[in-house]
Structures are given as structure tokens and as C-alpha cells.
Amino acid sequence: MPMFGKIVHISADLLLVSACLAGIRRNTGLTPKLESIEDPTIRKYFGKYLNYGESIYDYTVATCGSSSYFSRK
């Protein structure tokens, strides 16, 4: 059972990193060079990983935007 908790923890960390990378891309335009990854399979999955972070980022921004706890300046 301790292994399951570790897998959940690592998965949550990976999701946070992906969302952070999406925020960096949205705010600065900086993005990882996927062309530098030689293996096309790894490149494909890393692209999916980054797209999932974009989805998490979009959902978070939409949720915070509709919340009364946040305001736009």
C-alpha cells in the first residue's frame, strides 16, 4: 500500500510541473524544444504531457476567474 501513495504523490507532482510549464509558456512564450528529443515516441508523449498541463492551467484559470475570491486588475 505505501507504493500506491508514492505513485499518487509523484503523479500530483508531475501534474503541477506540467501546469507550471503551461503558465510559463502562456506568460513568457518560452517553451521546451521538443525537436531536441530524438526518439519520436518520447517526443509524442512529452507533447501530450505538456498539452495536459495546458488543460489543467485553463481549468484553473477559469475556476479562479469565476470565483468571488479572485478579481482581475
N, CA, C and O atoms as a Tripos MOL2 file, in Angstrom:
@<TRIPOS>MOLECULE
protein
  292   291    73     0     0
PROTEIN
NO_CHARGES

@<TRIPOS>ATOM
      1 N           0.7980   -1.2030    0.0000 N.3       1 MET1
      2 CA          0.0000    0.0000    0.0000 C.3       1 MET1
      3 C           0.8470    1.2780    0.0000 C.2       1 MET1
      4 O           0.4290    2.2660   -0.6030 O.2       1 MET1
      5 N           2.0240    1.3030    0.6520 N.am      2 PRO2
      6 CA          2.8360    2.5210    0.6120 C.3       2 PRO2
      7 C           3.2650    2.8890   -0.8090 C.2       2 PRO2
      8 O           3.4720    4.0650   -1.1090 O.2       2 PRO2
      9 N           3.3970    1.8920   -1.6820 N.am      3 MET3
     10 CA          3.7990    2.1750   -3.0540 C.3       3 MET3
     11 C           2.7170    2.9610   -3.7780 C.2       3 MET3
     12 O           3.0330    3.8310   -4.5910 O.2       3 MET3
     13 N           1.4480    2.6750   -3.5020 N.am      4 PHE4
     14 CA          0.3390    3.3910   -4.1290 C.3       4 PHE4
     15 C           0.3670    4.8650   -3.7480 C.2       4 PHE4
     16 O           0.1400    5.7280   -4.5950 O.2       4 PHE4
     17 N           0.6420    5.1570   -2.4940 N.am      5 GLY5
     18 CA          0.7250    6.5390   -2.0370 C.3       5 GLY5
     19 C           1.8560    7.2870   -2.7110 C.2       5 GLY5
     20 O           1.7210    8.4650   -3.0400 O.2       5 GLY5
     21 N           2.9620    6.6110   -2.9160 N.am      6 LYS6
     22 CA          4.1040    7.2370   -3.5820 C.3       6 LYS6
     23 C           3.7800    7.5310   -5.0510 C.2       6 LYS6
     24 O           4.1690    8.5740   -5.5760 O.2       6 LYS6
     25 N           3.0730    6.6180   -5.7070 N.am      7 ILE7
     26 CA          2.6850    6.8220   -7.1080 C.3       7 ILE7
     27 C           1.7390    8.0080   -7.2240 C.2       7 ILE7
     28 O           1.8720    8.8170   -8.1420 O.2       7 ILE7
     29 N           0.7850    8.1220   -6.3020 N.am      8 VAL8
     30 CA         -0.1400    9.2570   -6.3160 C.3       8 VAL8
     31 C           0.6150   10.5570   -6.0830 C.2       8 VAL8
     32 O           0.3410   11.5600   -6.7420 O.2       8 VAL8
     33 N           1.5550   10.5500   -5.1620 N.am      9 HIS9
     34 CA          2.3460   11.7460   -4.8640 C.3       9 HIS9
     35 C           3.1670   12.1840   -6.0800 C.2       9 HIS9
     36 O           3.1780   13.3650   -6.4260 O.2       9 HIS9
     37 N           3.8410   11.2550   -6.7190 N.am     10 ILE10
     38 CA          4.6530   11.5730   -7.8920 C.3      10 ILE10
     39 C           3.7690   12.0550   -9.0360 C.2      10 ILE10
     40 O           4.1460   12.9740   -9.7630 O.2      10 ILE10
     41 N           2.6010   11.4490   -9.2030 N.am     11 SER11
     42 CA          1.6720   11.8790  -10.2540 C.3      11 SER11
     43 C           1.2150   13.3130  -10.0210 C.2      11 SER11
     44 O           1.1620   14.1080  -10.9590 O.2      11 SER11
     45 N           0.8870   13.6460   -8.7830 N.am     12 ALA12
     46 CA          0.4710   15.0100   -8.4620 C.3      12 ALA12
     47 C           1.5990   15.9970   -8.7250 C.2      12 ALA12
     48 O           1.3620   17.0900   -9.2390 O.2      12 ALA12
     49 N           2.8250   15.6210   -8.3760 N.am     13 ASP13
     50 CA          3.9770   16.4830   -8.6390 C.3      13 ASP13
     51 C           4.1650   16.7060  -10.1370 C.2      13 ASP13
     52 O           4.4330   17.8270  -10.5700 O.2      13 ASP13
     53 N           4.0250   15.6480  -10.9240 N.am     14 LEU14
     54 CA          4.1640   15.7820  -12.3740 C.3      14 LEU14
     55 C           3.0870   16.6900  -12.9610 C.2      14 LEU14
     56 O           3.3640   17.4660  -13.8750 O.2      14 LEU14
     57 N           1.8670   16.6020  -12.4450 N.am     15 LEU15
     58 CA          0.7910   17.4750  -12.9200 C.3      15 LEU15
     59 C           1.0760   18.9370  -12.5800 C.2      15 LEU15
     60 O           0.8210   19.8270  -13.3910 O.2      15 LEU15
     61 N           1.6030   19.1800  -11.3870 N.am     16 LEU16
     62 CA          1.9460   20.5490  -11.0110 C.3      16 LEU16
     63 C           3.0640   21.1150  -11.8720 C.2      16 LEU16
     64 O           3.0180   22.2820  -12.2590 O.2      16 LEU16
     65 N           4.0560   20.3090  -12.1730 N.am     17 VAL17
     66 CA          5.1520   20.7600  -13.0390 C.3      17 VAL17
     67 C           4.6230   21.0710  -14.4350 C.2      17 VAL17
     68 O           5.0100   22.0720  -15.0380 O.2      17 VAL17
     69 N           3.7430   20.2210  -14.9480 N.am     18 SER18
     70 CA          3.1810   20.4400  -16.2670 C.3      18 SER18
     71 C           2.3530   21.7210  -16.3060 C.2      18 SER18
     72 O           2.4400   22.4830  -17.2690 O.2      18 SER18
     73 N           1.5550   21.9660  -15.2720 N.am     19 ALA19
     74 CA          0.7660   23.1960  -15.2100 C.3      19 ALA19
     75 C           1.6660   24.4190  -15.0810 C.2      19 ALA19
     76 O           1.3770   25.4720  -15.6510 O.2      19 ALA19
     77 N           2.7440   24.2800  -14.3400 N.am     20 CYS20
     78 CA          3.7110   25.3810  -14.2050 C.3      20 CYS20
     79 C           4.3570   25.6970  -15.5480 C.2      20 CYS20
     80 O           4.5090   26.8660  -15.9040 O.2      20 CYS20
     81 N           4.7350   24.6710  -16.2900 N.am     21 LEU21
     82 CA          5.3100   24.8870  -17.6170 C.3      21 LEU21
     83 C           4.3000   25.5450  -18.5510 C.2      21 LEU21
     84 O           4.6810   26.3630  -19.3890 O.2      21 LEU21
     85 N           3.0270   25.2050  -18.4230 N.am     22 ALA22
     86 CA          1.9900   25.8380  -19.2370 C.3      22 ALA22
     87 C           1.8630   27.3160  -18.8800 C.2      22 ALA22
     88 O           1.7030   28.1570  -19.7640 O.2      22 ALA22
     89 N           1.9350   27.6340  -17.5910 N.am     23 GLY23
     90 CA          1.8850   29.0270  -17.1680 C.3      23 GLY23
     91 C           3.0710   29.8210  -17.6690 C.2      23 GLY23
     92 O           2.9250   30.9740  -18.0770 O.2      23 GLY23
     93 N           4.2380   29.2150  -17.6430 N.am     24 ILE24
     94 CA          5.4340   29.8810  -18.1700 C.3      24 ILE24
     95 C           5.2720   30.1420  -19.6570 C.2      24 ILE24
     96 O           5.6300   31.2140  -20.1450 O.2      24 ILE24
     97 N           4.7310   29.1600  -20.3830 N.am     25 ARG25
     98 CA          4.5390   29.3360  -21.8180 C.3      25 ARG25
     99 C           3.5290   30.4360  -22.1110 C.2      25 ARG25
    100 O           3.7370   31.2430  -23.0170 O.2      25 ARG25
    101 N           2.4490   30.4750  -21.3620 N.am     26 ARG26
    102 CA          1.4090   31.4830  -21.5870 C.3      26 ARG26
    103 C           1.8930   32.8940  -21.2510 C.2      26 ARG26
    104 O           1.5410   33.8510  -21.9400 O.2      26 ARG26
    105 N           2.6880   33.0240  -20.2080 N.am     27 ASN27
    106 CA          3.0890   34.3580  -19.7540 C.3      27 ASN27
    107 C           4.3540   34.8820  -20.4120 C.2      27 ASN27
    108 O           4.5230   36.0940  -20.5410 O.2      27 ASN27
    109 N           5.2430   33.9930  -20.8300 N.am     28 THR28
    110 CA          6.5120   34.4550  -21.3930 C.3      28 THR28
    111 C           6.7280   34.0260  -22.8360 C.2      28 THR28
    112 O           7.5260   34.6360  -23.5470 O.2      28 THR28
    113 N           6.0360   32.9940  -23.2750 N.am     29 GLY29
    114 CA          6.2560   32.4730  -24.6210 C.3      29 GLY29
    115 C           7.3690   31.4390  -24.6900 C.2      29 GLY29
    116 O           7.6250   30.8720  -25.7520 O.2      29 GLY29
    117 N           8.0290   31.1910  -23.5700 N.am     30 LEU30
    118 CA          9.0980   30.1960  -23.5400 C.3      30 LEU30
    119 C           8.5000   28.7950  -23.4870 C.2      30 LEU30
    120 O           7.5680   28.5420  -22.7240 O.2      30 LEU30
    121 N           9.0260   27.9020  -24.2820 N.am     31 THR31
    122 CA          8.5240   26.5340  -24.3090 C.3      31 THR31
    123 C           9.6830   25.5680  -24.5200 C.2      31 THR31
    124 O          10.6800   25.9340  -25.1420 O.2      31 THR31
    125 N           9.5720   24.3480  -24.0170 N.am     32 PRO32
    126 CA         10.6410   23.3720  -24.2280 C.3      32 PRO32
    127 C          10.7890   23.0260  -25.7170 C.2      32 PRO32
    128 O           9.8040   22.9860  -26.4540 O.2      32 PRO32
    129 N          12.0190   22.7780  -26.1410 N.am     33 LYS33
    130 CA         12.2850   22.3780  -27.5220 C.3      33 LYS33
    131 C          12.0110   20.8860  -27.6680 C.2      33 LYS33
    132 O          12.8210   20.0520  -27.2620 O.2      33 LYS33
    133 N          10.8780   20.5650  -28.2430 N.am     34 LEU34
    134 CA         10.5580   19.1560  -28.4440 C.3      34 LEU34
    135 C          11.3740   18.5610  -29.5830 C.2      34 LEU34
    136 O          11.5550   17.3460  -29.6510 O.2      34 LEU34
    137 N          11.8630   19.4090  -30.4710 N.am     35 GLU35
    138 CA         12.6600   18.9210  -31.5920 C.3      35 GLU35
    139 C          13.9910   18.3280  -31.1440 C.2      35 GLU35
    140 O          14.5890   17.5260  -31.8620 O.2      35 GLU35
    141 N          14.4560   18.7210  -29.9530 N.am     36 SER36
    142 CA         15.7360   18.2110  -29.4630 C.3      36 SER36
    143 C          15.6200   16.7860  -28.9230 C.2      36 SER36
    144 O          16.6360   16.1410  -28.6640 O.2      36 SER36
    145 N          14.3970   16.2910  -28.7530 N.am     37 ILE37
    146 CA         14.1880   14.9140  -28.2980 C.3      37 ILE37
    147 C          14.2490   14.0160  -29.5330 C.2      37 ILE37
    148 O          13.4420   14.1600  -30.4510 O.2      37 ILE37
    149 N          15.2000   13.0970  -29.5520 N.am     38 GLU38
    150 CA         15.4480   12.2860  -30.7420 C.3      38 GLU38
    151 C          14.4020   11.2010  -30.9570 C.2      38 GLU38
    152 O          13.9980   10.9460  -32.0910 O.2      38 GLU38
    153 N          13.9660   10.5700  -29.8930 N.am     39 ASP39
    154 CA         13.0150    9.4660  -30.0180 C.3      39 ASP39
    155 C          11.6060   10.0150  -30.2760 C.2      39 ASP39
    156 O          11.0800   10.7530  -29.4430 O.2      39 ASP39
    157 N          10.9860    9.6720  -31.4080 N.am     40 PRO40
    158 CA          9.6510   10.2290  -31.7080 C.3      40 PRO40
    159 C           8.5730    9.7950  -30.7220 C.2      40 PRO40
    160 O           7.6150   10.5350  -30.4950 O.2      40 PRO40
    161 N           8.7100    8.6190  -30.1380 N.am     41 THR41
    162 CA          7.7120    8.1610  -29.1700 C.3      41 THR41
    163 C           7.7750    9.0050  -27.9040 C.2      41 THR41
    164 O           6.7380    9.4180  -27.3840 O.2      41 THR41
    165 N           8.9640    9.2610  -27.4090 N.am     42 ILE42
    166 CA          9.1190   10.0930  -26.2150 C.3      42 ILE42
    167 C           8.6630   11.5090  -26.5150 C.2      42 ILE42
    168 O           8.0200   12.1400  -25.6760 O.2      42 ILE42
    169 N           8.9820   12.0180  -27.6960 N.am     43 ARG43
    170 CA          8.5590   13.3590  -28.0950 C.3      43 ARG43
    171 C           7.0330   13.4600  -28.1040 C.2      43 ARG43
    172 O           6.4730   14.4590  -27.6530 O.2      43 ARG43
    173 N           6.3610   12.4270  -28.6160 N.am     44 LYS44
    174 CA          4.9030   12.4140  -28.6750 C.3      44 LYS44
    175 C           4.3050   12.4400  -27.2710 C.2      44 LYS44
    176 O           3.3860   13.2130  -27.0010 O.2      44 LYS44
    177 N           4.8230   11.6000  -26.3800 N.am     45 TYR45
    178 CA          4.2800   11.5400  -25.0280 C.3      45 TYR45
    179 C           4.6110   12.7990  -24.2220 C.2      45 TYR45
    180 O           3.8130   13.2250  -23.3870 O.2      45 TYR45
    181 N           5.7670   13.3880  -24.4630 N.am     46 PHE46
    182 CA          6.0990   14.6320  -23.7790 C.3      46 PHE46
    183 C           5.1860   15.7570  -24.2700 C.2      46 PHE46
    184 O           4.7940   16.6210  -23.4860 O.2      46 PHE46
    185 N           4.8480   15.7500  -25.5510 N.am     47 GLY47
    186 CA          3.8950   16.7180  -26.0860 C.3      47 GLY47
    187 C           2.5240   16.5470  -25.4590 C.2      47 GLY47
    188 O           1.8620   17.5330  -25.1330 O.2      47 GLY47
    189 N           2.0870   15.2960  -25.2850 N.am     48 LYS48
    190 CA          0.8070   15.0320  -24.6170 C.3      48 LYS48
    191 C           0.8460   15.5050  -23.1630 C.2      48 LYS48
    192 O          -0.1290   16.0560  -22.6500 O.2      48 LYS48
    193 N           1.9850   15.2820  -22.5130 N.am     49 TYR49
    194 CA          2.1650   15.7230  -21.1270 C.3      49 TYR49
    195 C           2.0320   17.2430  -21.0300 C.2      49 TYR49
    196 O           1.3740   17.7510  -20.1230 O.2      49 TYR49
    197 N           2.6490   17.9640  -21.9530 N.am     50 LEU50
    198 CA          2.5530   19.4190  -21.9460 C.3      50 LEU50
    199 C           1.1400   19.8860  -22.2740 C.2      50 LEU50
    200 O           0.6750   20.8700  -21.7000 O.2      50 LEU50
    201 N           0.4530   19.2070  -23.1760 N.am     51 ASN51
    202 CA         -0.9290   19.5630  -23.5000 C.3      51 ASN51
    203 C          -1.8510   19.3370  -22.3050 C.2      51 ASN51
    204 O          -2.7930   20.1000  -22.0920 O.2      51 ASN51
    205 N          -1.5840   18.3040  -21.5350 N.am     52 TYR52
    206 CA         -2.3840   18.0600  -20.3340 C.3      52 TYR52
    207 C          -2.1760   19.1860  -19.3210 C.2      52 TYR52
    208 O          -3.1140   19.5940  -18.6360 O.2      52 TYR52
    209 N          -0.9650   19.6740  -19.2340 N.am     53 GLY53
    210 CA         -0.6940   20.8220  -18.3620 C.3      53 GLY53
    211 C          -1.4370   22.0600  -18.8190 C.2      53 GLY53
    212 O          -1.9060   22.8430  -17.9930 O.2      53 GLY53
    213 N          -1.5530   22.2490  -20.1400 N.am     54 GLU54
    214 CA         -2.3350   23.3620  -20.6780 C.3      54 GLU54
    215 C          -3.7890   23.2440  -20.2420 C.2      54 GLU54
    216 O          -4.4110   24.2370  -19.8630 O.2      54 GLU54
    217 N          -4.3290   22.0320  -20.2960 N.am     55 SER55
    218 CA         -5.7190   21.8200  -19.8860 C.3      55 SER55
    219 C          -5.9130   22.1310  -18.4100 C.2      55 SER55
    220 O          -6.8980   22.7610  -18.0260 O.2      55 SER55
    221 N          -4.9760   21.6900  -17.5890 N.am     56 ILE56
    222 CA         -5.0490   21.9680  -16.1520 C.3      56 ILE56
    223 C          -4.9680   23.4730  -15.9070 C.2      56 ILE56
    224 O          -5.7070   24.0140  -15.0850 O.2      56 ILE56
    225 N          -4.0770   24.1370  -16.6170 N.am     57 TYR57
    226 CA         -3.9160   25.5810  -16.4700 C.3      57 TYR57
    227 C          -5.1990   26.3090  -16.8770 C.2      57 TYR57
    228 O          -5.6520   27.2060  -16.1650 O.2      57 TYR57
    229 N          -5.7840   25.9330  -18.0100 N.am     58 ASP58
    230 CA         -7.0270   26.5550  -18.4780 C.3      58 ASP58
    231 C          -8.1520   26.3590  -17.4650 C.2      58 ASP58
    232 O          -8.8850   27.2980  -17.1530 O.2      58 ASP58
    233 N          -8.2860   25.1450  -16.9560 N.am     59 TYR59
    234 CA         -9.3320   24.8540  -15.9780 C.3      59 TYR59
    235 C          -9.1350   25.6780  -14.7090 C.2      59 TYR59
    236 O         -10.0980   26.2140  -14.1610 O.2      59 TYR59
    237 N          -7.9060   25.7800  -14.2460 N.am     60 THR60
    238 CA         -7.6160   26.5350  -13.0260 C.3      60 THR60
    239 C          -7.9210   28.0100  -13.2110 C.2      60 THR60
    240 O          -8.5160   28.6380  -12.3350 O.2      60 THR60
    241 N          -7.5160   28.5710  -14.3480 N.am     61 VAL61
    242 CA         -7.7770   29.9910  -14.6100 C.3      61 VAL61
    243 C          -9.2770   30.2440  -14.7140 C.2      61 VAL61
    244 O          -9.7640   31.2450  -14.1890 O.2      61 VAL61
    245 N         -10.0190   29.3640  -15.3750 N.am     62 ALA62
    246 CA        -11.4640   29.5280  -15.4990 C.3      62 ALA62
    247 C         -12.1470   29.4260  -14.1390 C.2      62 ALA62
    248 O         -13.0650   30.1910  -13.8460 O.2      62 ALA62
    249 N         -11.7060   28.4930  -13.3140 N.am     63 THR63
    250 CA        -12.2970   28.3290  -11.9850 C.3      63 THR63
    251 C         -12.0040   29.5390  -11.1060 C.2      63 THR63
    252 O         -12.8930   30.0370  -10.4140 O.2      63 THR63
    253 N         -10.7790   30.0060  -11.1330 N.am     64 CYS64
    254 CA        -10.4270   31.1740  -10.3240 C.3      64 CYS64
    255 C         -11.1280   32.4330  -10.8530 C.2      64 CYS64
    256 O         -11.5140   33.3010  -10.0700 O.2      64 CYS64
    257 N         -11.2920   32.5340  -12.1730 N.am     65 GLY65
    258 CA        -11.9540   33.6940  -12.7590 C.3      65 GLY65
    259 C         -13.4230   33.7890  -12.3930 C.2      65 GLY65
    260 O         -13.9730   34.8880  -12.3190 O.2      65 GLY65
    261 N         -14.0590   32.6650  -12.1650 N.am     66 SER66
    262 CA        -15.4740   32.6810  -11.8090 C.3      66 SER66
    263 C         -15.6970   32.6890  -10.2940 C.2      66 SER66
    264 O         -16.8380   32.7230   -9.8340 O.2      66 SER66
    265 N         -14.6310   32.6580   -9.5350 N.am     67 SER67
    266 CA        -14.7280   32.6460   -8.0780 C.3      67 SER67
    267 C         -14.8180   34.0630   -7.5400 C.2      67 SER67
    268 O         -14.2640   34.9940   -8.1250 O.2      67 SER67
    269 N         -15.5080   34.2220   -6.4400 N.am     68 SER68
    270 CA        -15.6190   35.5340   -5.8110 C.3      68 SER68
    271 C         -14.3590   35.8760   -4.9900 C.2      68 SER68
    272 O         -14.2160   36.9990   -4.5070 O.2      68 SER68
    273 N         -13.4710   34.9230   -4.8420 N.am     69 TYR69
    274 CA        -12.2480   35.1430   -4.0620 C.3      69 TYR69
    275 C         -11.1410   35.8060   -4.8780 C.2      69 TYR69
    276 O         -10.1350   36.2350   -4.3140 O.2      69 TYR69
    277 N         -11.3120   35.8950   -6.2000 N.am     70 PHE70
    278 CA        -10.3130   36.4840   -7.0700 C.3      70 PHE70
    279 C         -10.9320   37.6350   -7.8490 C.2      70 PHE70
    280 O         -12.1300   37.6250   -8.1350 O.2      70 PHE70
    281 N         -10.1070   38.6370   -8.1950 N.am     71 SER71
    282 CA        -10.5700   39.7280   -9.0410 C.3      71 SER71
    283 C          -9.4880   40.0540  -10.0560 C.2      71 SER71
    284 O          -8.3030   39.8270   -9.8130 O.2      71 SER71
    285 N          -9.9060   40.5830  -11.1850 N.am     72 ARG72
    286 CA         -8.9510   40.9510  -12.2460 C.3      72 ARG72
    287 C          -8.5520   42.4110  -12.0790 C.2      72 ARG72
    288 O          -9.3800   43.2550  -11.7370 O.2      72 ARG72
    289 N          -7.2940   42.6960  -12.3200 N.am     73 LYS73
    290 CA         -6.8020   44.0850  -12.2360 C.3      73 LYS73
    291 C          -6.3640   44.5390  -13.5900 C.2      73 LYS73
    292 O          -5.9170   45.6750  -13.7460 O.2      73 LYS73
@<TRIPOS>BOND
     1     1     2 1
     2     2     3 1
     3     3     4 2
     4     3     5 am
     5     5     6 1
     6     6     7 1
     7     7     8 2
     8     7     9 am
     9     9    10 1
    10    10    11 1
    11    11    12 2
    12    11    13 am
    13    13    14 1
    14    14    15 1
    15    15    16 2
    16    15    17 am
    17    17    18 1
    18    18    19 1
    19    19    20 2
    20    19    21 am
    21    21    22 1
    22    22    23 1
    23    23    24 2
    24    23    25 am
    25    25    26 1
    26    26    27 1
    27    27    28 2
    28    27    29 am
    29    29    30 1
    30    30    31 1
    31    31    32 2
    32    31    33 am
    33    33    34 1
    34    34    35 1
    35    35    36 2
    36    35    37 am
    37    37    38 1
    38    38    39 1
    39    39    40 2
    40    39    41 am
    41    41    42 1
    42    42    43 1
    43    43    44 2
    44    43    45 am
    45    45    46 1
    46    46    47 1
    47    47    48 2
    48    47    49 am
    49    49    50 1
    50    50    51 1
    51    51    52 2
    52    51    53 am
    53    53    54 1
    54    54    55 1
    55    55    56 2
    56    55    57 am
    57    57    58 1
    58    58    59 1
    59    59    60 2
    60    59    61 am
    61    61    62 1
    62    62    63 1
    63    63    64 2
    64    63    65 am
    65    65    66 1
    66    66    67 1
    67    67    68 2
    68    67    69 am
    69    69    70 1
    70    70    71 1
    71    71    72 2
    72    71    73 am
    73    73    74 1
    74    74    75 1
    75    75    76 2
    76    75    77 am
    77    77    78 1
    78    78    79 1
    79    79    80 2
    80    79    81 am
    81    81    82 1
    82    82    83 1
    83    83    84 2
    84    83    85 am
    85    85    86 1
    86    86    87 1
    87    87    88 2
    88    87    89 am
    89    89    90 1
    90    90    91 1
    91    91    92 2
    92    91    93 am
    93    93    94 1
    94    94    95 1
    95    95    96 2
    96    95    97 am
    97    97    98 1
    98    98    99 1
    99    99   100 2
   100    99   101 am
   101   101   102 1
   102   102   103 1
   103   103   104 2
   104   103   105 am
   105   105   106 1
   106   106   107 1
   107   107   108 2
   108   107   109 am
   109   109   110 1
   110   110   111 1
   111   111   112 2
   112   111   113 am
   113   113   114 1
   114   114   115 1
   115   115   116 2
   116   115   117 am
   117   117   118 1
   118   118   119 1
   119   119   120 2
   120   119   121 am
   121   121   122 1
   122   122   123 1
   123   123   124 2
   124   123   125 am
   125   125   126 1
   126   126   127 1
   127   127   128 2
   128   127   129 am
   129   129   130 1
   130   130   131 1
   131   131   132 2
   132   131   133 am
   133   133   134 1
   134   134   135 1
   135   135   136 2
   136   135   137 am
   137   137   138 1
   138   138   139 1
   139   139   140 2
   140   139   141 am
   141   141   142 1
   142   142   143 1
   143   143   144 2
   144   143   145 am
   145   145   146 1
   146   146   147 1
   147   147   148 2
   148   147   149 am
   149   149   150 1
   150   150   151 1
   151   151   152 2
   152   151   153 am
   153   153   154 1
   154   154   155 1
   155   155   156 2
   156   155   157 am
   157   157   158 1
   158   158   159 1
   159   159   160 2
   160   159   161 am
   161   161   162 1
   162   162   163 1
   163   163   164 2
   164   163   165 am
   165   165   166 1
   166   166   167 1
   167   167   168 2
   168   167   169 am
   169   169   170 1
   170   170   171 1
   171   171   172 2
   172   171   173 am
   173   173   174 1
   174   174   175 1
   175   175   176 2
   176   175   177 am
   177   177   178 1
   178   178   179 1
   179   179   180 2
   180   179   181 am
   181   181   182 1
   182   182   183 1
   183   183   184 2
   184   183   185 am
   185   185   186 1
   186   186   187 1
   187   187   188 2
   188   187   189 am
   189   189   190 1
   190   190   191 1
   191   191   192 2
   192   191   193 am
   193   193   194 1
   194   194   195 1
   195   195   196 2
   196   195   197 am
   197   197   198 1
   198   198   199 1
   199   199   200 2
   200   199   201 am
   201   201   202 1
   202   202   203 1
   203   203   204 2
   204   203   205 am
   205   205   206 1
   206   206   207 1
   207   207   208 2
   208   207   209 am
   209   209   210 1
   210   210   211 1
   211   211   212 2
   212   211   213 am
   213   213   214 1
   214   214   215 1
   215   215   216 2
   216   215   217 am
   217   217   218 1
   218   218   219 1
   219   219   220 2
   220   219   221 am
   221   221   222 1
   222   222   223 1
   223   223   224 2
   224   223   225 am
   225   225   226 1
   226   226   227 1
   227   227   228 2
   228   227   229 am
   229   229   230 1
   230   230   231 1
   231   231   232 2
   232   231   233 am
   233   233   234 1
   234   234   235 1
   235   235   236 2
   236   235   237 am
   237   237   238 1
   238   238   239 1
   239   239   240 2
   240   239   241 am
   241   241   242 1
   242   242   243 1
   243   243   244 2
   244   243   245 am
   245   245   246 1
   246   246   247 1
   247   247   248 2
   248   247   249 am
   249   249   250 1
   250   250   251 1
   251   251   252 2
   252   251   253 am
   253   253   254 1
   254   254   255 1
   255   255   256 2
   256   255   257 am
   257   257   258 1
   258   258   259 1
   259   259   260 2
   260   259   261 am
   261   261   262 1
   262   262   263 1
   263   263   264 2
   264   263   265 am
   265   265   266 1
   266   266   267 1
   267   267   268 2
   268   267   269 am
   269   269   270 1
   270   270   271 1
   271   271   272 2
   272   271   273 am
   273   273   274 1
   274   274   275 1
   275   275   276 2
   276   275   277 am
   277   277   278 1
   278   278   279 1
   279   279   280 2
   280   279   281 am
   281   281   282 1
   282   282   283 1
   283   283   284 2
   284   283   285 am
   285   285   286 1
   286   286   287 1
   287   287   288 2
   288   287   289 am
   289   289   290 1
   290   290   291 1
   291   291   292 2
@<TRIPOS>SUBSTRUCTURE
     1 MET1         2 RESIDUE 1 A MET
     2 PRO2         6 RESIDUE 1 A PRO
     3 MET3        10 RESIDUE 1 A MET
     4 PHE4        14 RESIDUE 1 A PHE
     5 GLY5        18 RESIDUE 1 A GLY
     6 LYS6        22 RESIDUE 1 A LYS
     7 ILE7        26 RESIDUE 1 A ILE
     8 VAL8        30 RESIDUE 1 A VAL
     9 HIS9        34 RESIDUE 1 A HIS
    10 ILE10       38 RESIDUE 1 A ILE
    11 SER11       42 RESIDUE 1 A SER
    12 ALA12       46 RESIDUE 1 A ALA
    13 ASP13       50 RESIDUE 1 A ASP
    14 LEU14       54 RESIDUE 1 A LEU
    15 LEU15       58 RESIDUE 1 A LEU
    16 LEU16       62 RESIDUE 1 A LEU
    17 VAL17       66 RESIDUE 1 A VAL
    18 SER18       70 RESIDUE 1 A SER
    19 ALA19       74 RESIDUE 1 A ALA
    20 CYS20       78 RESIDUE 1 A CYS
    21 LEU21       82 RESIDUE 1 A LEU
    22 ALA22       86 RESIDUE 1 A ALA
    23 GLY23       90 RESIDUE 1 A GLY
    24 ILE24       94 RESIDUE 1 A ILE
    25 ARG25       98 RESIDUE 1 A ARG
    26 ARG26      102 RESIDUE 1 A ARG
    27 ASN27      106 RESIDUE 1 A ASN
    28 THR28      110 RESIDUE 1 A THR
    29 GLY29      114 RESIDUE 1 A GLY
    30 LEU30      118 RESIDUE 1 A LEU
    31 THR31      122 RESIDUE 1 A THR
    32 PRO32      126 RESIDUE 1 A PRO
    33 LYS33      130 RESIDUE 1 A LYS
    34 LEU34      134 RESIDUE 1 A LEU
    35 GLU35      138 RESIDUE 1 A GLU
    36 SER36      142 RESIDUE 1 A SER
    37 ILE37      146 RESIDUE 1 A ILE
    38 GLU38      150 RESIDUE 1 A GLU
    39 ASP39      154 RESIDUE 1 A ASP
    40 PRO40      158 RESIDUE 1 A PRO
    41 THR41      162 RESIDUE 1 A THR
    42 ILE42      166 RESIDUE 1 A ILE
    43 ARG43      170 RESIDUE 1 A ARG
    44 LYS44      174 RESIDUE 1 A LYS
    45 TYR45      178 RESIDUE 1 A TYR
    46 PHE46      182 RESIDUE 1 A PHE
    47 GLY47      186 RESIDUE 1 A GLY
    48 LYS48      190 RESIDUE 1 A LYS
    49 TYR49      194 RESIDUE 1 A TYR
    50 LEU50      198 RESIDUE 1 A LEU
    51 ASN51      202 RESIDUE 1 A ASN
    52 TYR52      206 RESIDUE 1 A TYR
    53 GLY53      210 RESIDUE 1 A GLY
    54 GLU54      214 RESIDUE 1 A GLU
    55 SER55      218 RESIDUE 1 A SER
    56 ILE56      222 RESIDUE 1 A ILE
    57 TYR57      226 RESIDUE 1 A TYR
    58 ASP58      230 RESIDUE 1 A ASP
    59 TYR59      234 RESIDUE 1 A TYR
    60 THR60      238 RESIDUE 1 A THR
    61 VAL61      242 RESIDUE 1 A VAL
    62 ALA62      246 RESIDUE 1 A ALA
    63 THR63      250 RESIDUE 1 A THR
    64 CYS64      254 RESIDUE 1 A CYS
    65 GLY65      258 RESIDUE 1 A GLY
    66 SER66      262 RESIDUE 1 A SER
    67 SER67      266 RESIDUE 1 A SER
    68 SER68      270 RESIDUE 1 A SER
    69 TYR69      274 RESIDUE 1 A TYR
    70 PHE70      278 RESIDUE 1 A PHE
    71 SER71      282 RESIDUE 1 A SER
    72 ARG72      286 RESIDUE 1 A ARG
    73 LYS73      290 RESIDUE 1 A LYS
